[in-house]
Amino acid sequence: MKSLLRISFNKFIISFTPILVWFLLGIIIDCGCANIFALTYPLQFIYMVLFSIFGTAPNINETRDKAKGAAFSGMLVGFFVGGLITLCIVLNLDVYVNYMNMDYETCKEFAMFSVVSQFISFALTVIMEKLYFDKKEKRANTYMIIYNAIYVFSLVGMALLTKDKMQIATVAIVALSIFVMYVIMRTLRSYHAKFNFNLWKWIRYESYVAMSNVLYFIVYLVGFSNVFSFGPEYATVMNFVALITDTQWDSFDAINTVAKIDISKNKFNYKKSLKNAYKLLAILLSTIVVMFLFTIRFYNINIWLFLAFLSFDLYVFLIYPTYALKACYLQICWSPLVTTGNKLVQMIIRMASSFLPTPFCTSIGGFLGETYLWIVFTILYKKHGPKRIKKTS
């Protein structure tokens, strides 16, 4: 449970900090700054794809298969591919911003910062994943706290000194880059400095997660556009729900990280993992209440619409652990083809729902898709799960 809490804390803080910063910049500089979070929200799934293939999967490969150098190779290739993708996005940022129906001239500096900072955060989380697999969560917590402190003080501090958006963005990018480079160089000593590239194996271990993030990128790109077309009332409510739940979703992913580490080390205990997952969920649900009470005063929303959108999220929160842990086991120990195929079906359901002529299109898609996975993985795990799970202390 201790490892789960430490990892979930890291995921919480790196997800919450951008929300806090854009909120503060909206007060200090321009209320439009708060929209940067929504503007670049879909892009996070691109970096999540890279993280699963070049961060998590190589560590599973190195731990489970004794493939020395896999994590090191994944880091190098991941940074290279991620850097190229980031460069392409920045060079074509005007195209992306215009597609998202926002004014490029008024948000280009902070939009550029948001994209580049997502790559920097991706680089840091790849290093954090190595520390998690090495059971060095405490050191990872220290790095994450310092990184996010730099994130907040460099942006907010500069915003208090100057209103020049480019200066603010540049100083923050330089400060974050220097710290992440320091962490990388400090952590390299724990890597096996050997090039052991096995892309097929990495895709096998994380195809489920990688493909889902590719499709989530499409779902939110289309779905957000559809919802926003119903007017600002719906857009405001959806943004508010995302504000108080998105960080919790990122934190909840810690149950998958811990499960994958345990599976790789042959220490997976489904019942114990599920119990810990619901303990973490109880904590996260309480933070949703706290964030709601703190932020509601700054938003003028339709409370009934808010409750309708939130109810879909709460349903998924409650059923998610019961199938996510099973999916981790089946992906690594049974058939990645079957698990990924069922994830594809779920995402097709969600994508189809994104086109429904209703502001609840993404919520309906989430309800139907997650229910499908809950049913399917319950059946598959009963047939193909471990007959005797090893008990751990």
C-alpha positions as a Markdown table, in Angstrom:
| # | Residue | x | y | z |
|---|---|---|---|---|
| 1 | Met | 0.0 | 0.0 | 0.0 |
| 2 | Lys | 2.9 | 2.3 | 0.8 |
| 3 | Ser | 4.3 | 2.0 | -2.8 |
| 4 | Leu | 0.8 | 2.6 | -4.2 |
| 5 | Leu | 0.4 | 5.8 | -2.2 |
| 6 | Arg | 3.8 | 7.2 | -3.1 |
| 7 | Ile | 3.3 | 6.5 | -6.8 |
| 8 | Ser | -0.2 | 7.9 | -6.8 |
| 9 | Phe | 1.1 | 11.0 | -5.1 |
| 10 | Asn | 3.6 | 11.6 | -7.9 |
| 11 | Lys | 0.9 | 11.1 | -10.5 |
| 12 | Phe | -1.4 | 13.4 | -8.6 |
| 13 | Ile | 1.0 | 16.2 | -8.2 |
| 14 | Ile | 2.3 | 16.2 | -11.8 |
| 15 | Ser | -1.3 | 16.3 | -13.0 |
| 16 | Phe | -2.6 | 18.9 | -10.6 |
| 17 | Thr | 0.2 | 21.4 | -11.0 |
| 18 | Pro | -0.7 | 22.5 | -14.6 |
| 19 | Ile | -4.3 | 22.9 | -13.5 |
| 20 | Leu | -3.3 | 25.1 | -10.6 |
| 21 | Val | -0.8 | 27.1 | -12.7 |
| 22 | Trp | -3.2 | 27.9 | -15.5 |
| 23 | Phe | -5.8 | 28.8 | -12.9 |
| 24 | Leu | -3.4 | 31.3 | -11.3 |
| 25 | Leu | -2.2 | 32.7 | -14.6 |
| 26 | Gly | -5.8 | 33.3 | -15.5 |
| 27 | Ile | -6.1 | 35.5 | -12.5 |
| 28 | Ile | -2.7 | 37.3 | -12.8 |
| 29 | Ile | -2.4 | 37.8 | -16.6 |
| 30 | Asp | -5.5 | 36.9 | -18.6 |
| 31 | Cys | -8.6 | 34.9 | -17.9 |
| 32 | Gly | -8.1 | 33.2 | -21.3 |
| 33 | Cys | -5.0 | 31.4 | -19.9 |
| 34 | Ala | -7.2 | 28.9 | -18.1 |
| 35 | Asn | -8.3 | 27.6 | -21.5 |
| 36 | Ile | -4.8 | 26.5 | -22.3 |
| 37 | Phe | -5.4 | 23.4 | -20.2 |
| 38 | Ala | -8.4 | 22.4 | -22.4 |
| 39 | Leu | -6.6 | 23.5 | -25.6 |
| 40 | Thr | -3.7 | 21.1 | -25.2 |
| 41 | Tyr | -5.6 | 18.4 | -23.2 |
| 42 | Pro | -5.8 | 15.9 | -26.2 |
| 43 | Leu | -2.0 | 16.1 | -26.8 |
| 44 | Gln | -1.3 | 14.4 | -23.5 |
| 45 | Phe | -2.4 | 11.1 | -24.9 |
| 46 | Ile | 0.4 | 11.2 | -27.5 |
| 47 | Tyr | 3.0 | 11.4 | -24.7 |
| 48 | Met | 1.1 | 8.7 | -22.8 |
| 49 | Val | 1.5 | 6.4 | -25.8 |
| 50 | Leu | 5.3 | 7.1 | -25.9 |
| 51 | Phe | 5.5 | 6.6 | -22.1 |
| 52 | Ser | 3.8 | 3.1 | -22.3 |
| 53 | Ile | 6.0 | 1.9 | -25.2 |
| 54 | Phe | 9.3 | 3.4 | -24.2 |
| 55 | Gly | 8.9 | 3.8 | -20.5 |
| 56 | Thr | 6.8 | 1.1 | -18.9 |
| 57 | Ala | 7.2 | -1.7 | -21.4 |
| 58 | Pro | 11.1 | -1.7 | -21.4 |
| 59 | Asn | 11.0 | -1.8 | -17.6 |
| 60 | Ile | 8.7 | -4.8 | -17.6 |
| 61 | Asn | 10.9 | -6.4 | -20.3 |
| 62 | Glu | 14.1 | -5.9 | -18.2 |
| 63 | Thr | 12.5 | -7.1 | -15.0 |
| 64 | Arg | 10.4 | -10.0 | -16.2 |
| 65 | Asp | 12.7 | -11.3 | -19.0 |
| 66 | Lys | 16.1 | -10.2 | -17.4 |
| 67 | Ala | 16.8 | -8.2 | -20.6 |
| 68 | Lys | 19.5 | -5.9 | -19.3 |
| 69 | Gly | 19.7 | -2.6 | -21.1 |
| 70 | Ala | 16.0 | -2.6 | -22.2 |
| 71 | Ala | 15.0 | 0.3 | -19.9 |
| 72 | Phe | 18.1 | 2.3 | -21.0 |
| 73 | Ser | 17.3 | 1.7 | -24.7 |
| 74 | Gly | 13.6 | 2.6 | -24.2 |
| 75 | Met | 14.6 | 5.9 | -22.6 |
| 76 | Leu | 17.0 | 6.9 | -25.4 |
| 77 | Val | 14.6 | 6.0 | -28.2 |
| 78 | Gly | 11.6 | 7.5 | -26.3 |
| 79 | Phe | 13.4 | 10.8 | -25.8 |
| 80 | Phe | 14.4 | 10.9 | -29.5 |
| 81 | Val | 10.9 | 10.1 | -30.9 |
| 82 | Gly | 9.2 | 12.3 | -28.3 |
| 83 | Gly | 11.5 | 15.2 | -29.2 |
| 84 | Leu | 10.7 | 14.9 | -32.9 |
| 85 | Ile | 7.0 | 14.8 | -32.3 |
| 86 | Thr | 7.2 | 17.8 | -30.0 |
| 87 | Leu | 9.2 | 19.7 | -32.7 |
| 88 | Cys | 6.6 | 18.9 | -35.3 |
| 89 | Ile | 3.7 | 20.1 | -33.1 |
| 90 | Val | 5.5 | 23.3 | -32.2 |
| 91 | Leu | 6.3 | 24.1 | -35.9 |
| 92 | Asn | 2.6 | 23.5 | -36.8 |
| 93 | Leu | 1.1 | 25.0 | -33.6 |
| 94 | Asp | -1.0 | 27.5 | -35.5 |
| 95 | Val | -2.7 | 24.7 | -37.4 |
| 96 | Tyr | -3.6 | 22.8 | -34.2 |
| 97 | Val | -4.8 | 25.9 | -32.4 |
| 98 | Asn | -7.0 | 27.0 | -35.3 |
| 99 | Tyr | -8.5 | 23.5 | -35.5 |
| 100 | Met | -9.4 | 23.8 | -31.8 |
| 101 | Asn | -11.2 | 27.0 | -32.6 |
| 102 | Met | -9.0 | 29.3 | -30.5 |
| 103 | Asp | -7.2 | 32.5 | -31.5 |
| 104 | Tyr | -3.6 | 31.6 | -32.2 |
| 105 | Glu | -2.1 | 35.1 | -31.7 |
| 106 | Thr | -3.5 | 35.5 | -28.2 |
| 107 | Cys | -2.4 | 32.0 | -26.9 |
| 108 | Lys | 0.6 | 31.0 | -29.0 |
| 109 | Glu | 3.3 | 31.6 | -26.3 |
| 110 | Phe | 1.6 | 29.6 | -23.6 |
| 111 | Ala | 0.3 | 27.0 | -26.0 |
| 112 | Met | 4.0 | 26.5 | -27.1 |
| 113 | Phe | 5.0 | 26.2 | -23.4 |
| 114 | Ser | 2.2 | 23.7 | -22.7 |
| 115 | Val | 3.4 | 21.4 | -25.5 |
| 116 | Val | 7.1 | 21.6 | -24.6 |
| 117 | Ser | 6.4 | 21.1 | -20.9 |
| 118 | Gln | 4.4 | 18.0 | -21.7 |
| 119 | Phe | 7.5 | 16.6 | -23.4 |
| 120 | Ile | 9.7 | 17.6 | -20.4 |
| 121 | Ser | 7.2 | 15.9 | -18.1 |
| 122 | Phe | 7.2 | 12.8 | -20.3 |
| 123 | Ala | 11.0 | 12.7 | -19.9 |
| 124 | Leu | 10.7 | 13.0 | -16.2 |
| 125 | Thr | 8.0 | 10.3 | -15.9 |
| 126 | Val | 10.2 | 7.8 | -17.9 |
| 127 | Ile | 12.9 | 8.2 | -15.3 |
| 128 | Met | 10.3 | 7.9 | -12.5 |
| 129 | Glu | 9.1 | 4.6 | -13.9 |
| 130 | Lys | 12.7 | 3.2 | -13.6 |
| 131 | Leu | 12.8 | 4.3 | -10.0 |
| 132 | Tyr | 9.4 | 2.6 | -9.3 |
| 133 | Phe | 10.6 | -0.7 | -10.7 |
| 134 | Asp | 13.8 | -0.3 | -8.6 |
| 135 | Lys | 11.6 | 0.3 | -5.5 |
| 136 | Lys | 12.9 | 3.8 | -5.1 |
| 137 | Glu | 9.6 | 5.6 | -4.7 |
| 138 | Lys | 10.8 | 7.9 | -2.0 |
| 139 | Arg | 13.5 | 9.3 | -4.2 |
| 140 | Ala | 11.0 | 9.7 | -7.0 |
| 141 | Asn | 8.7 | 11.6 | -4.6 |
| 142 | Thr | 11.5 | 14.0 | -3.8 |
| 143 | Tyr | 12.3 | 14.7 | -7.5 |
| 144 | Met | 8.6 | 15.1 | -8.3 |
| 145 | Ile | 8.1 | 17.7 | -5.5 |
| 146 | Ile | 11.1 | 19.7 | -6.6 |
| 147 | Tyr | 10.0 | 19.6 | -10.3 |
| 148 | Asn | 6.5 | 20.8 | -9.6 |
| 149 | Ala | 7.7 | 23.5 | -7.2 |
| 150 | Ile | 9.9 | 24.8 | -10.1 |
| 151 | Tyr | 6.9 | 24.5 | -12.4 |
| 152 | Val | 4.8 | 26.7 | -10.2 |
| 153 | Phe | 7.4 | 29.3 | -9.0 |
| 154 | Ser | 9.0 | 29.8 | -12.5 |
| 155 | Leu | 5.6 | 30.5 | -14.2 |
| 156 | Val | 3.7 | 32.3 | -11.4 |
| 157 | Gly | 6.8 | 34.1 | -10.2 |
| 158 | Met | 7.7 | 35.4 | -13.7 |
| 159 | Ala | 4.0 | 36.3 | -14.2 |
| 160 | Leu | 4.2 | 38.6 | -11.1 |
| 161 | Leu | 7.4 | 40.2 | -12.5 |
| 162 | Thr | 6.4 | 40.7 | -16.1 |
| 163 | Lys | 3.4 | 40.3 | -18.4 |
| 164 | Asp | 5.6 | 39.3 | -21.4 |
| 165 | Lys | 4.2 | 35.8 | -22.2 |
| 166 | Met | 7.3 | 34.7 | -24.1 |
| 167 | Gln | 9.7 | 35.7 | -21.3 |
| 168 | Ile | 7.5 | 33.8 | -18.8 |
| 169 | Ala | 7.4 | 30.7 | -21.0 |
| 170 | Thr | 11.1 | 30.7 | -21.9 |
| 171 | Val | 12.3 | 31.0 | -18.3 |
| 172 | Ala | 10.0 | 28.2 | -17.2 |
| 173 | Ile | 11.1 | 25.9 | -20.0 |
| 174 | Val | 14.8 | 26.5 | -19.3 |
| 175 | Ala | 14.3 | 25.9 | -15.5 |
| 176 | Leu | 12.3 | 22.7 | -16.0 |
| 177 | Ser | 14.8 | 21.4 | -18.6 |
| 178 | Ile | 17.8 | 22.0 | -16.4 |
| 179 | Phe | 16.3 | 20.1 | -13.5 |
| 180 | Val | 15.1 | 17.2 | -15.6 |
| 181 | Met | 18.6 | 16.9 | -17.2 |
| 182 | Tyr | 20.0 | 16.8 | -13.7 |
| 183 | Val | 17.6 | 14.0 | -12.7 |
| 184 | Ile | 18.4 | 12.0 | -15.9 |
| 185 | Met | 22.2 | 12.3 | -15.3 |
| 186 | Arg | 21.8 | 11.4 | -11.6 |
| 187 | Thr | 19.6 | 8.3 | -12.4 |
| 188 | Leu | 21.6 | 7.0 | -15.4 |
| 189 | Arg | 24.0 | 5.2 | -13.0 |
| 190 | Ser | 21.1 | 2.8 | -12.1 |
| 191 | Tyr | 20.6 | 1.8 | -15.8 |
| 192 | His | 22.4 | -1.0 | -17.6 |
| 193 | Ala | 24.2 | 1.1 | -20.2 |
| 194 | Lys | 23.6 | -1.4 | -22.9 |
| 195 | Phe | 21.5 | -1.0 | -26.1 |
| 196 | Asn | 18.9 | -3.7 | -26.0 |
| 197 | Phe | 16.1 | -2.6 | -28.4 |
| 198 | Asn | 13.1 | -5.0 | -28.6 |
| 199 | Leu | 10.2 | -2.9 | -29.9 |
| 200 | Trp | 8.0 | -6.0 | -30.6 |
| 201 | Lys | 8.3 | -7.2 | -27.0 |
| 202 | Trp | 7.5 | -3.7 | -25.7 |
| 203 | Ile | 4.5 | -3.4 | -27.9 |
| 204 | Arg | 3.4 | -6.8 | -26.7 |
| 205 | Tyr | 3.5 | -5.8 | -23.1 |
| 206 | Glu | 1.8 | -2.4 | -23.5 |
| 207 | Ser | -0.3 | -2.6 | -26.7 |
| 208 | Tyr | -3.4 | -2.4 | -24.6 |
| 209 | Val | -2.4 | 1.0 | -23.1 |
| 210 | Ala | -0.7 | 2.4 | -26.2 |
| 211 | Met | -3.6 | 1.8 | -28.5 |
| 212 | Ser | -6.2 | 3.1 | -26.0 |
| 213 | Asn | -4.3 | 6.4 | -25.7 |
| 214 | Val | -4.1 | 6.8 | -29.4 |
| 215 | Leu | -7.9 | 6.4 | -29.6 |
| 216 | Tyr | -8.5 | 8.6 | -26.6 |
| 217 | Phe | -6.7 | 11.3 | -28.4 |
| 218 | Ile | -9.2 | 11.0 | -31.3 |
| 219 | Val | -12.2 | 10.6 | -28.9 |
| 220 | Tyr | -11.4 | 13.8 | -27.0 |
| 221 | Leu | -10.5 | 15.7 | -30.1 |
| 222 | Val | -13.9 | 14.9 | -31.7 |
| 223 | Gly | -15.9 | 14.7 | -28.4 |
| 224 | Phe | -14.8 | 18.1 | -27.0 |
| 225 | Ser | -15.6 | 19.7 | -30.4 |
| 226 | Asn | -19.1 | 18.2 | -30.3 |
| 227 | Val | -19.9 | 19.2 | -26.7 |
| 228 | Phe | -18.6 | 22.7 | -27.2 |
| 229 | Ser | -21.0 | 23.1 | -30.1 |
| 230 | Phe | -23.9 | 23.0 | -27.7 |
| 231 | Gly | -22.9 | 26.3 | -26.2 |
| 232 | Pro | -20.7 | 27.8 | -23.4 |
| 233 | Glu | -22.9 | 26.4 | -20.6 |
| 234 | Tyr | -22.1 | 22.8 | -21.5 |
| 235 | Ala | -18.4 | 23.6 | -22.2 |
| 236 | Thr | -18.1 | 25.3 | -18.8 |
| 237 | Val | -19.6 | 22.4 | -17.0 |
| 238 | Met | -17.4 | 19.8 | -18.8 |
| 239 | Asn | -14.3 | 21.9 | -18.1 |
| 240 | Phe | -15.3 | 22.1 | -14.4 |
| 241 | Val | -15.9 | 18.4 | -14.1 |
| 242 | Ala | -12.5 | 17.7 | -15.8 |
| 243 | Leu | -10.9 | 20.2 | -13.4 |
| 244 | Ile | -12.0 | 18.3 | -10.3 |
| 245 | Thr | -11.6 | 14.7 | -11.6 |
| 246 | Asp | -8.8 | 14.6 | -14.2 |
| 247 | Thr | -6.0 | 14.7 | -11.6 |
| 248 | Gln | -7.7 | 11.9 | -9.7 |
| 249 | Trp | -7.8 | 9.8 | -12.8 |
| 250 | Asp | -4.1 | 10.2 | -13.4 |
| 251 | Ser | -3.5 | 9.3 | -9.7 |
| 252 | Phe | -5.7 | 6.2 | -10.0 |
| 253 | Asp | -3.4 | 4.9 | -12.7 |
| 254 | Ala | -1.0 | 4.1 | -10.0 |
| 255 | Ile | -2.9 | 0.8 | -9.4 |
| 256 | Asn | -1.8 | -0.3 | -12.9 |
| 257 | Thr | 1.8 | 0.7 | -12.3 |
| 258 | Val | 2.0 | -1.3 | -9.1 |
| 259 | Ala | 0.2 | -4.2 | -10.6 |
| 260 | Lys | 2.6 | -4.4 | -13.5 |
| 261 | Ile | 5.6 | -4.2 | -11.2 |
| 262 | Asp | 4.1 | -7.1 | -9.1 |
| 263 | Ile | 3.3 | -9.2 | -12.1 |
| 264 | Ser | 6.8 | -8.7 | -13.5 |
| 265 | Lys | 8.2 | -9.9 | -10.2 |
| 266 | Asn | 5.7 | -12.8 | -9.8 |
| 267 | Lys | 4.2 | -11.2 | -6.7 |
| 268 | Phe | 0.7 | -10.2 | -8.0 |
| 269 | Asn | -2.2 | -10.8 | -5.6 |
| 270 | Tyr | -5.4 | -9.7 | -7.2 |
| 271 | Lys | -7.5 | -9.5 | -4.0 |
| 272 | Lys | -4.9 | -7.5 | -2.1 |
| 273 | Ser | -4.4 | -5.2 | -5.1 |
| 274 | Leu | -8.1 | -4.6 | -5.4 |
| 275 | Lys | -8.5 | -3.9 | -1.7 |
| 276 | Asn | -5.6 | -1.3 | -1.9 |
| 277 | Ala | -7.2 | 0.2 | -5.1 |
| 278 | Tyr | -10.4 | 0.9 | -3.3 |
| 279 | Lys | -8.6 | 2.4 | -0.3 |
| 280 | Leu | -6.9 | 4.8 | -2.8 |
| 281 | Leu | -10.2 | 5.5 | -4.5 |
| 282 | Ala | -11.7 | 6.6 | -1.1 |
| 283 | Ile | -8.9 | 9.1 | -0.7 |
| 284 | Leu | -9.3 | 10.4 | -4.3 |
| 285 | Leu | -13.1 | 10.7 | -4.0 |
| 286 | Ser | -12.6 | 12.9 | -0.9 |
| 287 | Thr | -10.2 | 15.1 | -2.9 |
| 288 | Ile | -12.9 | 15.6 | -5.5 |
| 289 | Val | -15.2 | 16.9 | -2.8 |
| 290 | Val | -12.5 | 19.3 | -1.5 |
| 291 | Met | -11.7 | 20.6 | -5.0 |
| 292 | Phe | -15.4 | 21.1 | -5.7 |
| 293 | Leu | -15.9 | 23.1 | -2.5 |
| 294 | Phe | -12.7 | 25.2 | -3.2 |
| 295 | Thr | -13.3 | 26.0 | -6.9 |
| 296 | Ile | -17.1 | 26.2 | -7.3 |
| 297 | Arg | -17.0 | 29.8 | -6.1 |
| 298 | Phe | -15.1 | 30.8 | -9.2 |
| 299 | Tyr | -17.5 | 29.1 | -11.7 |
| 300 | Asn | -21.1 | 29.8 | -12.6 |
| 301 | Ile | -22.4 | 26.4 | -13.6 |
| 302 | Asn | -25.7 | 24.6 | -13.9 |
| 303 | Ile | -25.6 | 22.3 | -10.9 |
| 304 | Trp | -27.9 | 19.7 | -12.5 |
| 305 | Leu | -25.8 | 19.5 | -15.6 |
| 306 | Phe | -22.7 | 19.2 | -13.3 |
| 307 | Leu | -24.3 | 16.3 | -11.4 |
| 308 | Ala | -25.2 | 14.5 | -14.6 |
| 309 | Phe | -21.7 | 14.7 | -16.0 |
| 310 | Leu | -20.1 | 13.8 | -12.7 |
| 311 | Ser | -22.3 | 10.8 | -12.2 |
| 312 | Phe | -20.9 | 9.1 | -15.3 |
| 313 | Asp | -17.3 | 9.7 | -13.9 |
| 314 | Leu | -18.2 | 8.3 | -10.5 |
| 315 | Tyr | -19.7 | 5.1 | -12.1 |
| 316 | Val | -16.5 | 4.5 | -14.0 |
| 317 | Phe | -14.3 | 5.2 | -10.9 |
| 318 | Leu | -16.2 | 2.5 | -9.0 |
| 319 | Ile | -15.9 | -0.3 | -11.6 |
| 320 | Tyr | -12.5 | 0.6 | -13.0 |
| 321 | Pro | -10.3 | -1.4 | -10.5 |
| 322 | Thr | -12.3 | -4.6 | -10.9 |
| 323 | Tyr | -11.3 | -4.9 | -14.6 |
| 324 | Ala | -8.1 | -2.8 | -14.9 |
| 325 | Leu | -6.1 | -5.1 | -12.6 |
| 326 | Lys | -7.3 | -8.2 | -14.5 |
| 327 | Ala | -6.4 | -6.5 | -17.8 |
| 328 | Cys | -2.8 | -5.9 | -16.6 |
| 329 | Tyr | -2.4 | -9.6 | -15.8 |
| 330 | Leu | -4.0 | -10.9 | -19.0 |
| 331 | Gln | -1.9 | -8.4 | -21.1 |
| 332 | Ile | 1.4 | -9.6 | -19.7 |
| 333 | Cys | 0.8 | -13.2 | -18.8 |
| 334 | Trp | -1.8 | -14.4 | -21.3 |
| 335 | Ser | -2.8 | -12.8 | -24.7 |
| 336 | Pro | -2.0 | -9.2 | -25.6 |
| 337 | Leu | -3.9 | -9.7 | -28.8 |
| 338 | Val | -7.1 | -10.5 | -27.1 |
| 339 | Thr | -6.8 | -7.8 | -24.5 |
| 340 | Thr | -5.9 | -5.2 | -27.1 |
| 341 | Gly | -8.7 | -6.4 | -29.4 |
| 342 | Asn | -11.3 | -5.9 | -26.6 |
| 343 | Lys | -9.9 | -2.5 | -25.8 |
| 344 | Leu | -10.3 | -1.7 | -29.5 |
| 345 | Val | -14.0 | -2.6 | -29.4 |
| 346 | Gln | -14.4 | -0.5 | -26.3 |
| 347 | Met | -12.8 | 2.5 | -28.0 |
| 348 | Ile | -14.9 | 2.0 | -31.1 |
| 349 | Ile | -17.9 | 2.3 | -28.8 |
| 350 | Arg | -16.6 | 5.5 | -27.4 |
| 351 | Met | -15.7 | 7.0 | -30.7 |
| 352 | Ala | -19.1 | 6.2 | -32.2 |
| 353 | Ser | -20.7 | 7.7 | -29.1 |
| 354 | Ser | -18.7 | 10.9 | -29.7 |
| 355 | Phe | -20.8 | 11.6 | -32.8 |
| 356 | Leu | -24.1 | 11.3 | -30.9 |
| 357 | Pro | -26.1 | 14.6 | -31.2 |
| 358 | Thr | -26.1 | 15.2 | -27.4 |
| 359 | Pro | -23.8 | 17.1 | -25.0 |
| 360 | Phe | -23.4 | 13.9 | -23.0 |
| 361 | Cys | -21.9 | 12.0 | -26.0 |
| 362 | Thr | -18.5 | 11.4 | -24.3 |
| 363 | Ser | -20.1 | 10.5 | -21.0 |
| 364 | Ile | -22.4 | 8.0 | -22.7 |
| 365 | Gly | -19.5 | 6.5 | -24.6 |
| 366 | Gly | -17.5 | 6.2 | -21.3 |
| 367 | Phe | -20.5 | 4.4 | -19.6 |
| 368 | Leu | -21.0 | 1.9 | -22.4 |
| 369 | Gly | -17.3 | 1.3 | -23.1 |
| 370 | Glu | -16.3 | 0.8 | -19.5 |
| 371 | Thr | -19.2 | -1.5 | -18.9 |
| 372 | Tyr | -18.2 | -3.6 | -21.9 |
| 373 | Leu | -14.7 | -4.0 | -20.5 |
| 374 | Trp | -15.9 | -4.8 | -17.0 |
| 375 | Ile | -18.0 | -7.7 | -18.4 |
| 376 | Val | -15.4 | -9.0 | -20.8 |
| 377 | Phe | -12.4 | -9.0 | -18.6 |
| 378 | Thr | -14.3 | -10.5 | -15.7 |
| 379 | Ile | -15.1 | -13.5 | -17.9 |
| 380 | Leu | -11.6 | -13.7 | -19.4 |
| 381 | Tyr | -9.9 | -13.5 | -16.1 |
| 382 | Lys | -12.1 | -16.2 | -14.7 |
| 383 | Lys | -11.1 | -18.5 | -17.5 |
| 384 | His | -7.4 | -17.5 | -18.0 |
| 385 | Gly | -6.3 | -15.9 | -14.7 |
| 386 | Pro | -3.9 | -17.5 | -12.3 |
| 387 | Lys | -5.4 | -20.6 | -10.7 |
| 388 | Arg | -3.4 | -20.0 | -7.6 |
| 389 | Ile | -2.2 | -16.5 | -6.8 |
| 390 | Lys | 0.8 | -16.2 | -4.6 |
| 391 | Lys | 0.3 | -14.4 | -1.4 |
| 392 | Thr | 2.6 | -11.6 | -0.5 |
| 393 | Ser | 3.3 | -10.1 | 2.8 |
